[in-house]
Amino acid sequence: MDRMHKNKIISKQEFQTDIKPALRREGKTVALCHGVFDLVHPGHIIHLEQAKQMADVLVVSITAAEYVRKGPGRPYFDDEMRMKTLAALESVDYVMLSEGYTVDDIVECVEPDIYVKGEEYARPEDDITGKISEEKALVEKHGGRIQYTTGQTYSSTNLINTALSGLSDEVRCYMEDFTTRYSMKEIRMFAEKAEQLKVLVVGDIIIDKYTYCDVQGLMSKDMGYSARIQSSEEHLGGSVAIARHLSSFTGQVTLLSVMGDEAEICARISQELSGSMQLQLMHSSQFPTIVKHRYLTRNAKREEYRKVLAVNNIPEKMEYEKEIRERFLNKLREELDSCDVVFLCDFGHGLIDSETIELIQKKAGYLVLNCQTNSSNHGLNIITKYTRADVFVVDQQELKLAFPVYAGDEKAGLMKLAEHLHGNGWLTRGSLGAWGIDKGKIEDCPAFTLTVKDTVGAGDAFFAVAGLFAAAGAPVEAGTFAGNIAGALAANIVGNRDSVEKVNLLKYANTLMNV
């Protein structure tokens, strides 16, 4: 990097302490442009040249890579390369790095006279992030104003997706076909309709504990692993994780479950969730809150994890106290009368008994079903114990257990399950993507990313988002699209550390639809 470019690329501290006071003494005005600027194209050049004409000095800030929400693999270029490219432009005076999901840190540092956006932001309702109005208010608070350029609009995302192979051929071909039937406006419309739904989530609460370690080898006198522990963390999983995903899309989520009476866990759930959803939790003094403890190692070259061992505290036979069970069922009857859609998360750990199943199948207005198979209930928690679901989600193992006669023909098995449940649904297929079945017709959707950190929460994220879109009136195909995005985002989150956020899903959808 030559000296001129190095001088243009500055820190927020440098601008605030050295450059801004000097500009004010000289009476010079400042314009600010902000974006990802992943691939600088003619549209950017025109935008920046017009911005430069509005003020004496043009500052351009880019979003740091860790805060870019365009999906896995974006930005295509790293922070240094994007800043270096901008610094090479004659119209640009200074380049800065924004370290956050919003531009707030840069606006407060620069205090621009003019905050410049492209004309596509002139209508706040078209902004996926919903932040343009907040940005305008912050700029005005610091004495500036917002102004829009009028140059021809291009898309970095479209160029990366096509010219630079930002998408695989399989995904690009799928999206080219998908966009002939759906627009981004329609995808946003389904998300907006979901905001109006009153959602009830029923299922086991699970604490996912992750312990990270370095495997040193096998024990010298046994066949087990020997490992050095690095750190541990706990995530709220099970029905809680699903409710958290849903609460990003609608503010009307109620979580109904039974858990243990551990004071620390109860306090944590109340503290972390009470602001985003209604909690209807019964506490058993006889059985503990379920904890699943996984030991993992990290890939030495990239953030990818491999599980070494998993243990849990699930009792061999969990039968909650009669009083707790009655309170749970009474509250369930009450909630079923007032909710629009029920997400039934049957993890097979004892909470969902035959009486609960019968009640939900009979009274749920719209039922989204997931009946999971795991190591502690393998072969014992089969989805065919249900006879009704408006939409359902199963994985390949769960489908095989439900209809073993069709083990070699997943499409036939999926059709048989849809007939059995009298509904539509999805088969998640890991790196192969997902199949959606709608009135007997099966459609294939590829996985949107093969870059993953941890797949533990991907299925739950797919279930939550695909089911919510279907409940909001979206066709199964659109639900598959949204669910696969949620799964791709969740596969790049360790466990259930964070939920899939609506804005991230919509931004990734916009990335994919730019083909």
N, C-alpha and C positions, 0 to 999 in steps of 0.2 A: 504493500500500500504506500503510495507516494505521500509526500509531506502535506500537499494541499488537501488530500482526502482525509488524512489523519486529523488535520486541524478542523475539518468540518464535523467529524464525528466526536461528539462531546457528551459528557455525563450531565445529569440533571443538576448536580451540585455545581459544576463549572458554569452552567448557564445562569443559575440563580445567583451565584456570588460574584461572578466576573462579567459575564456578557450582558445580562439584563440591565444592571445599573448603568453600564456604559451606553447602551442603546437609549435609555431614558434620558441621560444627560444630553445626548445628541438629538433628541426629539424624534427618533425614528420609530415607525410603526412596524408591528410584527404580525405576520399571518402564520397560522398553524394548520398543517395537514396531518392527518393520522390514518394509519391503516396497516394491513399486513404487508403489502407490497412484495408478495412472494415472487412474482415474475413481472418485472417492469415492462410495460408495453406502450404503444402509441397513445392509448387513452390516458395512461398515467402522465405521460409527457405533457399532453395538452392540459390536463388538470393542474399540474404543478406550474406550468407556464402562466396559466390564467391566475392562479393563486399568487404568484410572484408579482403580477401586475397590480394586485390589490393593496400591497404594502411595500415598505422599504426592504424588509428582511423576511425570508421564508424559512420557517423551521418545519422539518418533517420528522414525525415520530413513527416508529414501527412497534407492533406488539411483539414482545419477547415470545420465542417459540413455545415455551411451556404454557402460555396463556392463549394460544391460538386454538379456536374451537371449530375447525373445519373438518374434523375427523382424523383417524389414525393416518400417519404418514404426511401430515401437513404441519407446518409449512414445508414445502419441497426444498427450499434453501434455508440455511441456518442464519442466525442473527447477524453474524459478521458479514456474510456475503450480501444480504439484503441491504445493510447499512452502507457497505462499500459501493454498491450499485447506485444508490440514491446520491451518495456524496459525489459521484462522478458527473452528475447533472449540473449544468451551468446555472439553472434556475434555483437550485437548492443552496441555501447558505449554511444551515446547520442540520445535523441528523442526530436524533436521540432515541434511546430505547425505553419503551414503556413497559414497566414490570407489574402488570395487573390485567384483569379481564376488561377493565374500562380504561378510558383515556384520562380519568380524573387526575392522576398523579402528574401528567404532563401539563394539563390545563392550569393546575394550581402552581406549577413551577414556572411556566412560560407567561401566563396571564396574557394571552394574545389579544390584540386589538380586533382581529378577524379570525374566526375559526371556519375553515373552508371545507365544504363537503361537496360531493358530486350531486348532480340534479336528481339522482335516484333516491336521495335522502330527503328531498323537499316535502314528501308526503310521509309524515310520521307513522301512519298506519301501515306503510310498506316495509318498515324497518323490522327485520326478524328479531333483533335483540330487544327492541322496544326501548332503546337507550337514547335515541337522538333527542328527545324532549328533555331528558335529564342533562345531557351534554350541553344543550342550548342554555338551560337555566344556569348551569355552572359557569359557562363562558360569560353570560350577562352579569352574574354575580361579581365577577372579576373585572367588569367594565368593558367587556368586548361584545361583539355581535357575531352571528352566524351568517355566512353568505355561501351561495351555491354556484359552482361552475356549470358551464353549458356545453362542454365538449362532447364528442362522440364517445359512447360507453362501450368498453370492451370488457372481457372477463379473464382475469389471470387464471381462475379456476378452470374455465373451459379450455384454455390453452394447455394447462398442465395435464388435465384429464385426457386430452387428445394428442397433442404434439409431444409431450414429455412422458407419456405412459404413466400418468399419475394414477390411472385406473387400469386394472388388468383388462385384457381383451374380453374376457367373459363378463365382467361387470359392466364395461363400457357398452357392449352389445345389448345386455339386459336393459340398461338405463336408456339407451336409444329407443328401444321398443316401449319401455314403461312410460316414457315422456310423451308418446303418441296418445296415451289414454289419460294421463294425469298431469296436472300442472302444480307448481309450487304453491300457487294460490289455493288449490284444493287441499293439499296436504296441510297447510296452515288452517284451513277452514275446519278440518276434522279435529285438529288440536284445540281450536277455539270452542268447538262444540263439546269437547271433553271437559272443558272448564265448568260447564253447567251441570255435570253429572254428580250425583251424590253416591259415593262409593263406600261399600262395606268390605273390609278385608278380614277373612276368617282363616286362622291357621296357627301352627305352633310358633312360638318365639324361640329363636336359636341364637346363642352367642357363638360367633366364629372366632376362635383364638388362633392366631398365627405366631409361630415361633420360628425365627430365621436362624439358620445354623450353617456352619461349614462342615461338610462330611470329611472326616480325616481318613476313613477307610473302615475295614471290618475289624471287629473286636479280635484280639489276639487269641482268645480261647473260646470263641463262639462265632455264630454266623450273623449276628446283628451288626448294625452300623455304629460306629463311634463318631461323635460329632461335637463341635464346639458351639455353644449357644451364643448368638450375637445380640438378638433383641426379640421382644414379644409385643404384640398388639392385639386388641380385641375389637371386633366389629359386630354391629347389631344385624343379625341375619334372619333367615326364615321369613315368616310373614311380615316382620318389621322391615326387612329390605324391600319387599314388594310394596308395602305401604309407602315407603319413602320415595320410591320411583314414582308412584302414582301421585303423591302429594306435590310433585313438581308440575303436574299438569292440571290438577284441580285442587282447590282449597277445601273441598268437602269430602275428606277421607276419614273414616272411622275404622280403627283397628280393634277387633274383638278376639281375645285369646285368654288362655290360662298359663300362668308361669309360677315359678317358685316364689318364696317370700324373702329371698336374699336382699337385705337392705341396700347394699351397694348397687346391685343390678337394677333394682326398682327405682332408685334415685337417678341413675344414669338414664334410663328409658324415659322417665318423666321429664328430666331436664332437657334431653336432646330432641324429644318428639312432641311435647305438649304444645309447642307453638305452631306446628305444621299439621297436626291432625288431632282428632278426638280419640282418646284412649279409654277403652272399656276392657279393663284387665282384672281378672280374678286371680287370687294368690293362694296357691296350695302350700300347706305346711308339711305335706307328706312327700311330695315329689319336687325335685329341684328344677330350676330353669335349665333347659338343655344346653350343654356346652359341647361343641365339636372342636377339638384341638388338632391342628395340622402342623407338622414340622416340615419346613421347606428349605431348599437351597436355591441360591440365585445363580443364573448363568453368569460366567465371568466376563463376558463381552457385551451383554445387553440385559435390559431389565425384563428377564423372563424367569419364571420360577418352576421348580420341580418338587413335587410332594414326596417326602421320604417316608412319613408315617402319619397315621390319623388315629386318634383315640376319642372316645366320647363317654358321657356319663348317663346315657339313656338306660333307664331300668328295663329289665327283660319284659316286664309286664306293667304297663302304666295305666292304672285305673284311678282317676281323680276321686276325691271324697264326694259322697253323694250330695252334700250341701253345695259344694263348688260346682258340680255338674248341673244341678238344678238352677243355680244362679246364672250359669253360662247359657243354658237353654232359654231361660226367661228373657235374658237380655237379647239373645239372638232373635227370638220372636218379635221383640219390640223393634229392633233395628231393621228387620226384614220388611216391616210395614212401611218404613219411611225412606229406604234407599232405592236408587235407580238400578244399580248393578252390584252384584256380589262377586268378589274374587275369592274363590275357595282354594286354599293352598293346603292340600292334604299331603303332609310329609310322612305320614304313616307312623307317628310316634305316640298315638293314643288319644289325641284331642278330638279327632273327627271320628265319632262312633256312628253306628247305624241310625240312631235317633236323630243325630245332627244331619246326616246325609238326607234322610227322609224329609226333614223339616225344610232344609234349603232347597231341595229339588222341587218341593211342593210350592213354596212361597216366594222364591227369588224371582223378581221381575225379569232380570237378565243375568244369566249365570255364566261366568268365565271360570273354567275348571282346569286345575293342574293336580295330578295325583302322582307323586314322585316315588321312584324306586331308588334306594340307596343301600349301602352295605348292611345296615342294621335291619332292613325289612325286605330284603331281596326275595321276590316271589310271593310276598304276603300282602302287598299293597298295590293291587291291580286296578286300573281305571275302569274296567268292566263291571266293578261293583256299583258304579253309577249307571243310571239309565237316561239321564237328561243333562244336557249342557248346550247353551246357545253357541258357545265356542269353547274349544279345549286346546291344550298344548301338551304334546308328549314328545319324548326323545326316542331314539331308535331302540334302545334297550327296553323302554316301557312299552312300546308298540309290540315288540317281539314277545314279551311276557303276556301281553293281553291276547294276542292272536298268534301263538307259536306255529300254527299250521301255515301261516303266511310269512314265516321268517325269511324266506328267500324272495318274497315279493312284497316290498314295503308299500307299494301303491295299492295293492289289493287289501293289505292289512289296514291301511289308512281309510280306505273306502268302507271297510267293514266296521271300523270303529265309529266313523261318522254316522253310519246307519244305526248302530247300537245306541248312540247318544242322541240321535235325532237332531244333530247340529253340524256346524262347520268347525274347522280348526286347522291346526298346524302340526307338522312333524319337523322338529329341529334336528339338523343333521351335521352339527359341528362345522368343520371346515368346508363341508359341501353345501352349506347354506340352510335353506328351509323349504319345505313344501307346504303350500296352502291348499285346502280342499274346500270348495264352495259349490254346494248342491251337486256333488258327485264329480266335479271337474277339478283336477289337480294341476296346480301351476308351480313351477320351480323358480326359486330366487337364490342366486349365488351368495356366498358369504362376502360381505363388503370389505373385510380385512382378514389377512392371514397372519398379521403381526399381533401377537397377544402377550400379555403379562401373566394373566391368570383367568381361567375359564369358569371358575366357581360360580360367579354371580351372573354369567351371561344368560343362562336359561331363564332365571327369574326376571331379568330385565326384559327379555323378549316377551315373556308371559304377560308382564304388567302393561307394556306399551302396545303390543299387538291386540291384547284383549280390550284395552281402553279405547283404541281407535275403532274396533268393531262395535263396541257398545255405543260409540258416538255416531254410528251409521256408516262407517267406512266399509267398502267392499273388502273381502278377505285379502285380495291382492294388495291393496293399500296397507292393510294391517301387517302383511308379511314384510313389506318394504320398511315400515316404521319399526317393526319388531326386530328385523335384521340390523337396522341401524343401532337400536338400543343394545343388542347383543354385541355388536362390534365395539361400541363405546365401553360397555361393561367389561369386555375381555381385556381392556387396557387399564382396568382399575383392579388393584389387588383386593381379592375377596369382595366384601361389601363395604369397603372403606368409605366410598362416596356413592351417591345415587346418580342415576342418569338424569340430567337436567333438561327440561323442555327446550331451552334456548340452544343447548349444545346439539340436541337431536335435530332441531330445525335447521341449524347452520350446516350440519353434516348432510342433511337432506338436500339443502340448496347446493352444496358442493357436488353431490352425486348427480343432481338434475342438470348441472351445467355441462352437458355433453353435446 
